[in-house]
Amino acid sequence: MTDNWLDRLQEALKDDPRSLRAISTAAGCGPNYLQQMIRDSKEPGADRLARILDVLGREKSLYVLTGIHMTEEDREFLEIVTSLKGEVKADGLRFLRSIQAGATDPKRSDEDRG
C-alpha cells in the first residue's frame, strides 16, 4: 500500500452515501467501529480493513490501497489487456505507448499521420 491510505480510506467513507454505522455493520464490525477508528486515528486490522473495503466496493478499494481512481471502463480495459497472450500483448503495449507519445508530443502526432 502507498502512503496516506488511511486518509484515502477516510475520504472514501466520507464520500459514501451510507452512514459510518451502516458501513461498519455491513462489514461485520461493531456499529461504532468506524466512528471510533476515525476519532482515535487508529488503523484497522487487516481482517477488518478487508471487510470494510469489500463493503465499499472495487473502485473505492483500489483508490484506498493505491491512490488510483479507476472507473468501470478502466477495469474492463485491464481485464481485456491481462487476458492477451504473448506477442499480441507486446503489440498492444507498443500501440498504447505510441498513442501516449503522440498525445504528449503534438509534433510526433502530426508526423505519424504522414
Backbone hydrogen bonds, N-H to C=O, Kabsch-Sander energy under -0.5 kcal/mol:
donor,donor_aa,acceptor,acceptor_aa,energy
2,T,65,L,-1.4
5,W,2,T,-0.9
8,R,4,N,-2.1
9,L,5,W,-2.4
10,Q,6,L,-2.3
11,E,7,D,-2.2
12,A,8,R,-2.7
13,L,9,L,-2.5
14,K,10,Q,-2.2
15,D,11,E,-2.2
16,D,12,A,-1.0
23,I,19,S,-2.4
24,S,20,L,-2.8
25,T,21,R,-2.5
26,A,22,A,-2.4
27,A,23,I,-1.8
28,G,25,T,-1.5
29,C,24,S,-2.5
33,Y,30,G,-1.8
36,Q,32,N,-2.5
37,M,33,Y,-2.6
38,I,34,L,-2.6
39,R,35,Q,-2.5
40,D,36,Q,-2.6
41,S,38,I,-0.9
42,K,37,M,-2.3
49,L,45,G,-3.0
50,A,46,A,-2.4
51,R,47,D,-1.7
52,I,48,R,-2.7
53,L,49,L,-2.9
54,D,50,A,-2.0
55,V,51,R,-1.8
56,L,52,I,-2.1
57,G,53,L,-1.7
61,S,57,G,-2.2
62,L,58,R,-2.7
63,Y,59,E,-2.0
64,V,60,K,-2.7
65,L,61,S,-2.5
66,T,62,L,-2.6
67,G,62,L,-0.6
67,G,63,Y,-2.1
68,I,62,L,-0.7
69,H,67,G,-0.5
70,M,68,I,-0.6
75,R,71,T,-2.1
76,E,72,E,-2.3
77,F,73,E,-2.4
78,L,74,D,-2.4
79,E,75,R,-2.2
80,I,76,E,-2.2
81,V,77,F,-2.7
82,T,78,L,-2.8
83,S,79,E,-0.9
83,S,80,I,-0.7
84,L,80,I,-0.7
84,L,81,V,-1.2
88,V,85,K,-1.2
89,K,85,K,-1.1
90,A,86,G,-1.8
91,D,87,E,-2.9
92,G,88,V,-2.3
93,L,89,K,-2.3
94,R,90,A,-2.3
95,F,91,D,-2.5
96,L,92,G,-2.6
97,R,93,L,-2.4
98,S,94,R,-2.1
99,I,95,F,-2.1
100,Q,96,L,-2.6
101,A,97,R,-2.6
102,G,98,S,-2.1
103,A,99,I,-2.0
104,T,100,Q,-1.4
105,D,101,A,-1.4
109,S,105,D,-2.0
110,D,106,P,-2.1
111,E,107,K,-2.3
112,D,108,R,-2.5
113,R,109,S,-1.1
114,G,111,E,-1.3
